[in-house]
Amino acid sequence: MPSFDVVSQVDLQEVDNAVNQARKELGQRYDFKGTDTEVEADATEIRLVSTDDFKVKAALEVLESKLVKRGISLKALSRGPIEPAASGRAKQKVEIQTGISTEKARSIVKKIKDAKLKVQAQIREDEVRVTGKKRDDLQDVIQLLKDSDFELPLQFVNMRD
């Protein structure tokens, strides 16, 4: 039976490249001279630190533009609040969401079942497997999920006949 998986993945190498580009641009921009604005990233989050909240917001905009140019959806980012940091500075944490959480997976399965298509959807760890008898039904599910907004970047992988 034909099947495919619905996943939410982020290419962490592209995120790292975007962070490096943003760091380089912030170092060269005139409005960031002398602010010691920092952009650091690891596998799960990006940290922005600057002199005030306006600089943090501007640094986030630069980072987001670099992420979009590298093909990373901004839906994969969960922005935290801007908080005060040491010595009168401001900081913000931006989490990188990978995988589909259980409640999001349930809403995806519910959306598929409500569409009354002849397919089965099941939750498998951080992905959703969709199987059906006809490939056309699976393509209808893909279009349905693309038209819906689950606040996640969804990819459709492992299409099998």
Number of C-alpha atoms within 10 A of each C-alpha: 9 17 20 21 20 25 20 19 19 20 11 16 10 16 23 17 14 23 21 17 16 23 18 12 16 22 17 11 9 9 11 17 11 9 15 13 21 17 22 14 18 12 12 11 15 21 17 21 25 24 20 18 17 12 20 23 16 15 23 20 13 18 24 19 15 21 21 13 12 14 13 21 15 16 14 20 20 13 15 12 10 17 13 16 14 8 7 9 18 20 24 22 18 18 18 22 18 19 20 23 14 15 9 16 23 16 12 22 18 12 15 21 15 9 12 8 13 14 18 15 21 15 17 13 11 16 21 22 18 22 22 19 14 14 17 11 16 22 12 14 21 19 11 14 18 14 9 11 12 14 11 20 21 22 14 17 12 11 14 11 12
